[in-house]
Amino acid sequence: MESEEREQERSGLEIAPLDFISRLPDSVIHHILSYLRARDVTSTAILSKTWNRTWSTYPYLVFHFFYDNSVTEQQQFLRDVHIKRRKHDFLILAGNSICRRLQLDFCVQRFQLYIDFPDMELLTPNMDQWIGIAVDRTAPELAVCIDSLSGSDRYFYSVPQSVLLASSLKVLSLCGCRFESGLDIKLPHLQKLSLSHSCFTDKFLFHQILSGCPVIEYVKVSFCKWMDTLLSVSSLSHLKYFEFLYCDGIDNVQMDVSDLHTFSFAPSLGNWPRSINLATCNALKELKLSGAGDTANFWHQALTFQIQALEVLEFRSCHGLGSIRISSQRLKRLAFRDCRHFSGAEIDTPNLEFFECCNCDNPFIPIKASDDIKIHLRFSLSGKTVDWVVKLNQFLSKLRFFQDLKFIVYHRSKNMIIHEKLSEIRFSSLCHLMRPKCICISSKSYKDLLDELFPSVCPKSLFAMYCSTKVIEILSQKMKDLRKDSTLLHKLVGFEVILSKDAKHPSDPATEYFIQAHSTARFEIATIILNWKYNVYRHSVTL
């Protein structure tokens, strides 16, 4: 009898479902869920009563509301009455969803609100109420993004005084907002501030905001309407990261922050400031500059003494770099992106670990660097000559790790070719790809390369020439990940992997010539057919 009971117990243990995640404390489950999209977190509520309770106390609240402004012919006939009712229904839906979650008795850790709505007069009272509740709940993270357009004009949501006096805030992100004069700003615990597509009605407001954040560590300001020609930042002993991109009217930049580690700057409409003073930023490790100004002149006048401390230096869309000289013992990463007429730079960086040159006229500049340097080159073959290709081959073949470089050639809407070994490439065959084809030659992993390319490249066919099946495994996994990603403008809805024996011929003659020129017994060829679809739900509402 005892033996039977023991046998039943053992068999019961074998078939009993083991849901270890549900047994974890709510705080641990909430932390795990915080890495997921809001829509995925919401869907867990239907799994069981336990998960529904877990979701109902989830402290990271993210709301996306997209107002569909399209109307049918019948709705257009009804015009104002129908449109007004639709807007009213939209606000009721949004308000009920937000208030229902905020009024529950649990601690809110993060409140994020993204709204695309055309009528600010209707929106503002509701916004004040929703944000006021979140502030009262002492949420340490607040993000508000308003996309409100009427024709070509953008309307801005006035930031409530309560937000700028919220002592609990540690992270604040605002987009599409207005800062009015006369605001009192006291954010004693704010560590991270991000402002984009916003405006200031007083030229001293931005300085006032920073002064009211004594422990601020991270500041990013982008595409904001500015009221002053001077950008001056000082007396912020905790500030480590400062990014200032595409804001109007800046003529002089004065950074007096001794512990600043990273500084990024890009002017609005190519209007490079007359001066950028970083003389007292003795701890500066990363410098990132963008813009079409006379960067070479700025480099010589303002930063020659500063370069020795830098570890990361990046240029983007800087077209005056032809005569600069970079000499540093500490520099580890150097990048040039979208820099036209870039040819005459002299680089002496013996400890450089990574060099990147993308969409520049001359990616094979003279460079003195470590033997173990890694590179990432991306360029178009359009307009290039045979001599240019020969110089490229000579530059690459001198690199010690030439054998390990990856090779990718692609046309944005047609074909992509991946060759596992750059050392096996016949550079003379590249001359047949001189039409608008882009080439990527890199030390990066395939995962990093594909993560970089696929958000903007949607090829119909991918041809992989490989000697290791691991390449196909990586490609297949990437396609599976893309199918699950609903945030892309073009969503991958299906793909098919065809191995060598059943491989299809490319429709592009240049692609077919390249494949035939490199077909050897050592390399297999796989064809991946991809089916893309425009993602109309990319901005869908998430409650």
N, C-alpha and C positions, 0 to 999 in steps of 0.2 A: 504493500500500500504506500509506504513512504517512497519507495523507488518511483512509483507512478507520479506522485505529486511532484517529486524533484524533476522528473522528466518533463511534466507539464510546465513547470516554472522555467526550465531551460528553454523549451520550445517557445514559450511566451516571450521571453527576452529576445529571442532571435527574430521574431516577427513584429515586435512592438516598434512603432515609428519613433525615431530619435530626433526631436526638434530642439537642438541645443541652443539655437539663436533665440528662440522664444523664452528660454529660461534665463537669459542674461538680464541684468538690471536695465531698466528703461533708459538710464543715462548712457549706458554703453551702446544700446541699440540706436538711440538718437544720434550718437556720434557717428556710427556707421552709416546711417541714413543720410547724414549731412553731406556725404560725398556723391549722392545721387541727385538726379534732376527732380524738381518738385513734382512733376507728373508721375514719375516712378514711385516716389514716396507715397503719394496719394493713393496709388493703386494697391498698396499693401493693406489698406483698410478692409478690403473684401476677403482677405485670406482667412480670418477667423475673428472671434470676439476679442481675443487677446491682442491681435494686431490692430484691430479697430481702436481699442483703448490706447495702444501705443501711439497710433497716428494722431488721435485726438489730443494728446499731450505733447506732440512734437513741437519743440521750441524754435525751429527754424522755419519761419513763415515766408513763403515766396509766392507772390501773386502777379500773374500776367493777364492783363485785360486788353484785348484788341477790338476796337470798335469797327465793324464792317460798314464802310461808308458807301458801298455799292447799293443801287436801288434798281428795281425792275421798272418796266414801262408803267405798270399800274401804280406802283408806289410813287413814281415821278409825277403821275397825274394828281395824286392826292397831295403831293408836295409838303408844305410846311407842317400840316397837322400830323401827318404820318411820321415825318422825320423827328418832330418834337417828341412824339410818343416813344419812338425807338430809343432816343437818347435818354428819356426818363426811365425806361425799362432797363437800359444798360446800367445806369447809375444805381438803381434799386438792386440789381443782381450783384454788382460789385460791392455795394455797401453791406448787403446782407452777408455775403461770403466773408468779408474782412471782419466785420463786427462779431460774427458768430465765433470766429476763431480767437479774436483778441480778448473777448469778454470771458472766456473760460479761465478757470483758476489754475494757471501754470505759468512758469517763468519763461518769458520770451527772450531768446538769445539773439535772434536775427530777424529783422523785418525788412523785406524787400518788396517794393511796389513798382511795377512797370505798367504804364497806361498809355495807350495810343487812342486819343480822344480829341475831336475837333473843336469842342466848345468849352473854353476856359471859364466862362461866367457860370456855367452849370457845375463845372468840375471843382472849382476852388473851395466852396463850403464843405463839400464831402471830403476833399483831400485834407483840409484842416482837422476835421473830426477824426479821420482814420489815423493820421500821423500823431495827433494829440493822444489818442489811446495808446499807441505804441510807445510814445515817450513816457507816458504815465506808468507804463509797465516796466520802465527802466531797462529797455532793450539796449545792450551794448553795441549792436550793429544795426545801422539804418541805411538803406539804399532807396532812393526815390528817382525814378526816371520817367519824365513826361515828354511825350512826343505829340505835340498839339500844333497842327498846321492849319492855316486858313489861306488857301491859295499858295503863294510863295512866301508868306510871312510866318514866322514862328512866334508863338505866344509862350510866355514864361510864367511859371508858377512862383509866386512870391513865397520865399522861405519864411515859415512862421517863427516868431520870436522864441517859442518854446523849444524848437530844435536847437537853437544857438545858445540855450542856457541849460541843456540836458547834461547834467554832471555825470551821468552813467555812460554816455557815449564814448566808445573807443575807436569805432570805425564809422565814417560818414562818407557816403557817396551820393552826389547829386548831379542830375542831368536835366537840362531844360528848366532851370530855376533862375529866379531873380533875387538879388540881394539889394534891399532897399536901404537908403541912408537912414541913420538914426538907430540902427539895430545895436542892441547890447550883446556882445559876444563873450561868453565865458564857458569854455569847454575844457575843464581842468584835466581830464583823463583821456582826451582824444589823441590817438597815436597815428591814425591813418586817415588822410583826407583826399578825396578825389572829386574834382569839379570838371564837368564837360558840358559844352553847348549851353553855357549859362551866361548871365550878364550882371554887371555891377553898375548901379546908378550913381556911385560916388567913387572918385579915383583913389580914395584912401581906404576903401572897404577891404580890399584883399590884404593889405598890410594889417588892418585891424583884426581880420580873421586870424591871421597867423599869430598876432600878439596875444589873442585870446586862447591859444592852444600851446601852453608852455612845455608840454612833454611830447609834442608832435615829432614823429619819426619819419613819416612817409607823406609826400605831397605830390599829387599829379594834377595838373591843370591843362585842359586841352579844348581848343575851339571855343574859347570864351571871348565875349565882347569886352574889351578893355577900355579904361578911361584915363590911363596915364602912360607916358612914354618911358617911365623909369620903373624897372623891376628891381626892387631892393629887398634883400632878405638878410636879416641879422638877428643876433641874440637868441638863437634857438639851439641850445646846447645839445639837444637830443636828435636833431634832424640828421638823418643818414641818406635819404633818397629824395631828390627833387627833379621832377620832370615837368617841363613847360613847353607845350606844343601848339603851334598854329593859333596863337592869340593875337588880337589886333594891336597895332600901334606901338610895339616895344622898340625903343631906340637905344636904350642903355640897360645893361644888366650888371648888377652889383651883388655878388654873393659873398657874404662875410660870415661863413659857417665853418668853424675849425674842424668839426668832426664829420663833415659831409663826405660820403663814400661814393655816391653816384650822382652825376649831373647830366640831364638830357635836355637838349634845346632844339627847337625847330621854329623858324619865323613864319609869320602869316604872309602868304602870297610872295614868298621869296624876298621879303624886305629884311635883309640881314641887319641887325643892330650895329651902330657905330662902334660900340665897345661891349665886351663881355669880360668882367673883372673877376677872376677866381684866385687872386693872389694869396688870400688868407686861407684857402681851402687846402690845408696841408695834408689832410688825410684822404684826399681824393684818389680813388682807385679806378673808377669807371667814368669815361667821358664819351657821350654819344651826341653827335652833331648832325643836324639835317638842314637842308636849305640850299638855295641857289646863290648865296652871297659870295663875297670874295673871301672864301674860307682860307685860302693860302695866306693872304695878307694878315688875317686874324691869327692864324697859327704862328706866324713869325713874330708878331708884335706882342701877343698876350700869353702864349702858352709854352714858349720855348723852355722857360725855366721850370715849368710844371711837369713836363713830359716824363721826367725820370721816375716819378712816383707812381705813374699809371700802370695798371695791369691789364685793363681792357680799353680799347679805343675803337670806336665805330663811326663811320661816315656814311650818310645816306643823302642822295640827291645833292651832293656838293660838287659843283662843276668847276671849281677853281683850284683843284688839287694838283695840277700838273707839275708844280715846282716845289712841292713840300718835301722836307727831309725828316724822317723819323728815326731817331737813334735812342735806344733805351735798353738797359740791362734787365729791367723788371717786366717789360711788356710781355704778356702771355697770350693775348687774343687781339687780333687786328682784323677789321672787317670794312669792306668798301661795297656799298650797295647803290645801284642806279646812279653812278657817278660818270657822267659823260665827259669826254675829252680828258680822260685820266690815263696818263702815259708816262710822265716824267718823275714820278715819286722815287725817292731813294730810301730804302728801308734797311736799317742796320739794327736787328733785334735778335741777338744770339740765343736768347732763351724763349723765343716765341714758340708757343705750342699749337696754335690754331690760326690759320689764315683763310679768310673768306673774301671772295670777289664775285659779285653777282651783277649782271647787266651793266658791265663797264666795257669801254672800248678796248681796253688792253688788260686781260686778266693775268698775263704772265710778266709782271713787272720784275725788275731785278730785286732780289730779296736775299739778305743774309740772315739765316735763322738756324734753329736747332735741327740736327739731322732727323729728329723724331717728329718734326712738325707735321700736323694734319692739315689738309686743305679741303675747301669746298668751293668749286667754281661753277657758275651757271651763266650761260651766255647764249646769244642768238648767232646763228651762222649767216643770217641775212646780210648781204653786202660784204662779206669777208672774201679774201683772196686765197689762192693756193699758198702763197708765201706766208700768210697769217697762220694757216693750218700747220705749216712746217715749223714755225716758231713755237707754236703751242706744243707740238710733239717734242721738240728739243727741251722746252722748259719742264715738261712732265717727266721725261725719261731720266732727268738728272736727280729726281727725288728718290730717296733711298727706299721708300715704301711704294714705289711705282706699281709693283706687282699686285698690291692689295686694293687699288683704287676701284670704285664702282663707276659704271658708265651707264647713263640714261639719256636717251634722245626722245623727244616727244613733240607732237603737234597738239595744241590745246584741245581740238575737237575731233581728232582722228586717231592716229596711232601712237603708241609708246613702245620703245624698245629698251630692254634691260639686258646688258651684257655683264656677266659676272666678273670678267677679267679685262681691265683696261689694257693690260700688256699684250692681249691677243688682238687688239683692234688695229686694223689697217687704216692709218690716218688718211691715206690717199682716197679711201672710200667716202670720207666725210664730204668731199667735194661734190658728191652726188646729192647731198642733203642741204644744199645752199639756199633752198627756199626757206620761208619763215619757220625754221625748225630751231628748237632750243635744246641745248646740251647741258647735262649736269655731270660733272666729274668730281667725285667726293670720297673722303675717308669716312664719312658718317655711316652709321649702320643703315641697313635697308629700312628698318622700322622708322628711324628718324627721317630718312629721305622721303618715304611715302607719306608720313604724317605731314611733312612740309608741302608736298606737291599736290596731294589729292583734294584739299579744300578748294583749289582753284583750277585744277586740271581734271577734265572728265573725258578721257579717251574712250573710243568705242572698242578698240582692240589693243591688247597688250601682248607683246611678243618677248618672251624671256629666253635668253640663251644661257644655259647653265650647265655646270658640271657637278653641282651638289644639289641634291633634292631639297636641302634645307631652304634654298631660295624659293622654291615653289610653295613650301609649307608657310613661309613668311608671307608670301603674296596672297595665298588663300585665306590666311587668318586676317589679313588687312581687309580683304573684300568682305569677309563676314562682319568685321567691325563696322565697315562703312554702311552695310545694310541696316545695322542697328542704330545708326546715328541719324536722328531726326532733325538735327540743327543745321544741316548743310542746305545750301540753296538748291543744289541738285542732288537728289537722293539716289543711291544705288539700289535699284529694286530687284536686280538679279545678275548673276554672272555664271559663266561656264568655263571650266578648265579643260582644254583639249591637249593631250600629250602628242609627242612627235609624230607617231604613226598616223594620227588623224588630223594633224595640224592643217589649218586653212591658210591659203595664200593671201597676203595683204593686198588690198585694192590699190594702194599707193605704190607706183613703180619705184620710187626712191627707197622706200622701206623694204620692198621685195629685193632690190639690188643689194642693199646692205646685208640682209639676212643670208642671201645666197653667197655673198663674198666671205662670210664668216662661218659658213656651215662646214664643220669638220667633225671627224669621228669622236673627238674629245667632248664636244658640247651637244647636249640635247636641246630641243626647242619645244617650248610650250606656248600655246595660244590661249589667252583669257579674253573671252567675249563679255563685254560689260553693257548693261542696260540701265541708262540713267533716266530719271524723270524729274521735272521741275517740282520742287517741294512747295506746294501751295499752303501747307500747314506749318511752315517754319515759324510763323508768328501767331500761332494759335493760342487761344486763351487757356491758361492754367490756373485753376482755383486751388 
